[in-house]
Amino acid sequence: MASLALNGGNPVRTKEFPGWPIFDESEIRALEEVVRSGKWFAPGGTKVKEFEQRFAGFQDAKYGIAVCNGTIALEMALLALGVGAGDEVIIPAYTFVATATAVLRCNAIPIPVDIDPDTYLIDPEAVRKAVTDKTRAIIPVHLSGLPVDMDRINDIAEKHGLKVVEDAAQAWGAGWKGKGVGALGNLGGFSFQMSKNLTAGEGGMILTNDKELADLCRAVADCGRLPGKPRYDCHILGVNARLTEFQGAVLHAQLDRYPDLLARREASAQALAAMLEEQGQLTPIQRPREATGHAYHFMMLKYDAEKFDGIPKSRFLEALNAEGITSVHGGYGKTVYEHPVLADRKVGARGCPLSCPFYGKEIDYTKIHCPVAEKAIREEAIWVKQNVLLAGPEEMGDIVEAVGKIHEHRAELLK
Ligand SMILES: Cc1ncc(COP(=O)(O)O)c(C=O)c1O
């Protein structure tokens, strides 16, 4: 008789993991207050302005500029730094595609580099090797909420006169050496999209410690307006990327709850990591000592098919999900350079920015290979989503039990 739930056996877990998003009357009251106030957009209200200051403070930054999503946050940050036609921007090969498309939308060239096999984050040594005379900026991505080694990235940037835009879309509450991420480089971008640990359905934030850059980002994200100038004058090229007061109100309520949820995810992740390490079948991704805060948008684990007699990651995950360990999956299915937008150069009518006289050279993304990222995606990386961690440390044993069960009965998956 089969033991694995995938083959008709009893699953290890029958209880659902917590759902997402989490909300209560405070979000509803906050929204009602905005509706009744009649002040629905940020220029006329207080919610967004106050949230900008609150969130900047939460991340140890001086200035916050709320925008409509995380992609636009990166795009506005790059524009404010003057990134444009012919510039190369170094990004990790393993990230959400918006890290690359934000660069393209500024008419610049994303240069993907490989990741560190222990952390799955951008490899500073690969960054150093990718610097050319065209390089203008680096985008370290704090993937999953685990901070990149910002000391090494900032060192490289300083040495070569480059700008640093942190992609902190998944990193609310993450910290490097005790300091919040987001303004450890020149600028950083966060996302408050629906799946995110801090959400208003959509939304984003740029952080910085530089007043001039903060003013520039605000102008770019507010139709090119400048403070103190007539409202209908447009001084620089910008867009309307403003967050609404509804979103600002919801984000206040979400941030009130956030420290408790962050602590709960942390406790679960630590418990799960300790149990998995003892069991020796799945390896938790390393967290450097300097990574003092981890947002755990997901917890990354490494699967080694050899320990499971060659069963591929996808099959292992099917078995794990069938055991009731849902919200655990294989993460991104492609490196950034494998997306058609880059591989097939689906960038615009005239091929700009990839074919551009300012660039003066051609890039063929089908020729780029980042072996560590490719292996992570195809064979190794497993993501335990943040809502699973919200079940609390006492429930993480179910995951370990399911992994152990699959290992014990792995022969059933080989048939
Ligand atoms: C790493 C990363 N960068 C950028 C983004 C873009 O954020 P948004 O979806 O808010 O545009 C996301 C979110 O999906 C992300 O996870």
The ligand as an SDF file (V2000), in Angstrom:
LIG
                    3D

 16 16  0  0  0  0  0  0  0  0999 V2000
   12.4540   41.4990   -6.3120 C   0  0  0  0  0  0  0  0  0  0  0  0
   11.3340   42.3400   -6.8130 C   0  0  0  0  0  0  0  0  0  0  0  0
   11.6010   43.4600   -7.5030 N   0  0  0  0  0  0  0  0  0  0  0  0
   10.6310   44.2610   -7.9530 C   0  0  0  0  0  0  0  0  0  0  0  0
    9.3050   43.9660   -7.7400 C   0  0  0  0  0  0  0  0  0  0  0  0
    8.2700   44.8620   -8.3230 C   0  0  0  0  0  0  0  0  0  0  0  0
    7.3320   45.2990   -7.4060 O   0  0  0  0  0  0  0  0  0  0  0  0
    5.8290   45.6010   -7.8700 P   0  0  0  0  0  0  0  0  0  0  0  0
    5.1660   44.2880   -8.1350 O   0  0  0  0  0  0  0  0  0  0  0  0
    5.2360   46.3140   -6.7050 O   0  0  0  0  0  0  0  0  0  0  0  0
    5.9000   46.4430   -9.0940 O   0  0  0  0  0  0  0  0  0  0  0  0
    8.9600   42.8230   -7.0150 C   0  0  0  0  0  0  0  0  0  0  0  0
    7.5710   42.4860   -6.7010 C   0  0  0  0  0  0  0  0  0  0  0  0
    6.8610   41.7860   -7.3050 O   0  0  0  0  0  0  0  0  0  0  0  0
    9.9910   41.9740   -6.5540 C   0  0  0  0  0  0  0  0  0  0  0  0
    9.7070   40.8710   -5.8690 O   0  0  0  0  0  0  0  0  0  0  0  0
  1  2  1  0
  2  3  1  0
  2 15  2  0
  3  4  2  0
  4  5  1  0
  5  6  1  0
  5 12  2  0
  6  7  1  0
  7  8  1  0
  8  9  2  0
  8 10  1  0
  8 11  1  0
 12 13  1  0
 12 15  1  0
 13 14  2  0
 15 16  1  0
M  END
$$$$
